[in-house]
Amino acid sequence: MPAANYWTVAHGLQSGEMEQDHEGQQIMSVLGKNMAWIMKIIDHGKEQIPAPSYAFTP
């Protein structure tokens, strides 16, 4: 699960207020970069590590 550098929230009640929350924007930017990175790692790892088997036998 990708994480950010702080709580992943941005504040604003009215339209356009989120653009004034610079800390919230920076946190979301870090989260987006971490999400993109982990998706690339997962995609690359598919060639190296097989997916788990979910076959259950009672």
N, C-alpha and C positions, 0 to 999 in steps of 0.2 A: 504494500500500500504506500503510494508516494506521500510524502509529507512536505510541509513548507517550513519556514523558519519561525512561525508563530501561529496562532489560531487563524484558520482560514475563513475569515469574515471580512466584509466591507460594509460600512455603515451609510445609510441614507434612507430617508422616508419619501422624499419627493424626487421626481424625475430630475436627473442631473446632479444630485447630491453625492452620489458615489464617486463622481469625478473629482470631488474635493477631498476625498479620503485617500491621501497619497500613501499612507502606510498600508492601507488595505489593498491598494493597487500593487504595491511592491510585493506584498505577501502572495497575492494571486499570480503575479509574474513568476515568482520562485516556484510556486506550486505547478504552474503550467510547464515550466522547464523541467521540473522533476518528473512530471507525468510523461512528457515526451521522451525523456531519457530512459525511464523504466520500460516504456513500450518498445523502444529500440533494443534494449537488453533482452526482453522477452522474445522479440522476433528473431534476434540473432541466436539466442540460446536454443531455439527450436531445432536448429541443425545439429547441436551438440548434445542436448539432453532430451530424451523422449518424454512425452506427456505421461502423466500417471494413468494407470489402468483403474477403472472404477467398477470392474466386474465383481459382484458380490455373490458368494455362494454360502447358503445357510448350513 
